[in-house]
Amino acid sequence: MGQEFKFKIDEMRENNPGKQQQIYAGESHVRNVCFVQSDGKMLFLNYGYLVSGEYLPDESKIVLHFTSHTITLKGTKLETLYQEFFSHIPRYILATNERYSEVEKSTYTISEIQVSKI
């Protein structure tokens, strides 16, 4: 052993537990979804706390039950979005004005996001 040899406990006592800074090179495996309301308010929730979801086609809405919040999404063509939630795919859900729902004929549109704390 050379004279430069130190145990980790010695480094910790010196308040220098390693000379290299530990950083993540890329994104983590944490999956969140951010709900952006039409007035600019934003809330992100972790998919790990998504307990259940309901698609109600007759009412054109999706209800997502997280452990701390209930999110209700109202809009058009929501079945595709519901399937994406099932696989934890969406990262951002943006509410748009209802008058633009006719312009977006190929995809879903969210006209209202209701957030309720449990």
N, C-alpha and C positions, 0 to 999 in steps of 0.2 A: 504494500500500500504506500502511495506517495503522500507527501505532506499536504497536498491539496484535497485529500479525501475528507468528506464530511458526511455524516449521516443526515437523513431528512429531519430528524428531531433537533439536530444542532442548527440547521437552517431555520427551523420554526422558532427556536429560541432567539435567534438573531433577528427575527421578524423579516426574513427573506426566504420564504419557502419556494425557492426556484427562481432562476434568473430570467427564464423565458416567460413572457406573458401568454396565457392560454386564451385564445380567441377561436371562435368558430369560423371556419372558412366559408361556409354557405349558410343557407337557411336551415332552421331547425325542423324537426318533424312535428312541431306543434301546428295544429290546424285551427284557424279562427275564421269566423265569418263576421263581416262588418256590415251593419245595416245603416244606410245613409238616407235620412228622411228628406223630404223636399225643402224643408226650411234650413237644411245644413247640419242638423244634429246627427251625430254618429254614435253608434254603440257597437263594440265588437264583443263577441262571445265565443268561447272555446267549444269546438265540436265535441270534446270529451264530456261536456255537461249537457249535451242534447239528449233528452230522455225519450221523447217521442215526437212524432209529427203526424198531422192529419191533412189530407187533401179533401176539400169539400167543393166538388165541381159545380153543384147547384148554386152555391153562394159565391163562386169564383174567389176562393180564398184558401190559404194554407195557414195552419196553426202549428207553431213549433213550441214545444214545451222544454225549456231548459230548467236546470235546477233552481235558478234564481230569477228567471224572467219567462214570460210568455210573449211570443212574437206572433202577430197576426199580419199576414200579407194579403192584400187584396189587389186584384188585377185581372189580366186576361191571359189565356193560354198557359196556365200555371202547372199543367201536368208535367211538362218537361222539367221545370224548376223543381218540382217535388221529387222527381227521380234523381236529379242532381244532388239534392239535399240528402237523399238516401245514401249516396256515395261520398258525401262530404266534399263536394267539388266547388260550390260557389265560395268566392272570397269576398266579393262585394255585392250587396243587393241595393240597388239605387231606386228610389221612388221618383217617378216622373209624373208630369201633369197628364191627366186623363185624356186631354185633347190630342196628345201625341200617340195614343195607343193605336189609332188607325194607321198611322204612318209605318209603324213597326209590325208588319203583317206576318213576318216569318218567325218571330221569337216572342217570348213572353214579355209583358210589361207589368210593372208594379205601380199601382196608382196610390196606394196607401200602406204605410207601415205603422202598426200600433204596437207600442211597447208597454208591457205591464210587469211591474216588479211583483214577485211572489212574497 
